[in-house]
């Protein structure tokens, strides 16, 4: 299958402000602007992968106004007109709707892939081939919405899953399936069952669609949002119109309402992590390097194992006789927690907020 890349575009979603990797990732410096797995930030790594799929003038970045300057600093080849900025965050539903409205007007008939800016990927070639296949497929089947499903490697309870149905098309390893069902984050026993069943994939949260089709689906399933988007397309000030949008994810308002005949999934053997927690970062680094502990920055570890120590060049962190800890040192905060509790950091964030430490968040 071959489709001109002039009709294809990638939008990097870089507006998130998650704090699950606190104290490094915060509202003003979220994880897409951090360097966790290489010398480059996750955003820069994502852009480098996107360049292998489409030409640079067809790579856009979706974010919010507050991150404009940081994005332009990290990605100097991105021009202002390739920033698709929300006045304020409203969730992936309005964000993807705005992308469809703005790009659809600028590039009629364009096929778009929205991908996360804060994921880590080891084998770029698998990512590139899977995303290219999804884009080319939707370019010739514009009534469909495609998602990328990652072949799971562990029984992860922190991710959503996709159950594959009947085969949609396939040649060699380029097989595509209809989506039978989206599954919420499972418990441990269910995740283990999913891992053992070839039909189940991790949901990476990447969506590939025709802008015309997406606007049509929003009109059918989310009429209030559709009205806002029509006002923007008609020339209404974005800030004024967008203020009325509800904070909603794209899955419940559109994707999960589509008929089964409209949803397809491209399975991908990508060595991938959403780096949702310090624990998932540890797992990714362990798989990549085969090490039992990781020390980033000036660290010394003796008679210890299973630790993730994230420091800086200002002082040395010495770890002695301990196991399975996360230690993260920044200029104004120090985190120490057990690796198996790292996913519960939202409890700590809530307590910091209750104590009035908003400057740390």
Buried (B, 14 or more C-beta within 10 A) or exposed (E): EEBEBEBBBBBBBBBBBBBBBBBBBBEEBBBBBBBBBEEBBBBBBBBEBBBEBBEEEBBBBBBBBBBBEBBBEBBEEBEEEBBBBBBBBBBBBBBBBBBBBBBBEEBEEBBBBBBBBBBBBBEBEBBBBBBBBBBBBBBEBBEBBBBBBBBBBEBBBBBBBBBBBEEBEEEEEBBBBBBBBBBEEBEEEBBBEBBEEEBBBBBBBBBBBBBBBBBBBBBEBBEEBBBBBBBBBEEBEBEEBBEEBEEBBBBEBBBBEBEEEBBBBBBBBBBBBBBBBBBBBBBBBBEEEEEEBBBBBBBEBEEBEBBBBBBBEEEEBEBEEBBBBBBBBBEEBEBEBBBEBBBEBEEBBEEBEEEEEEEBB
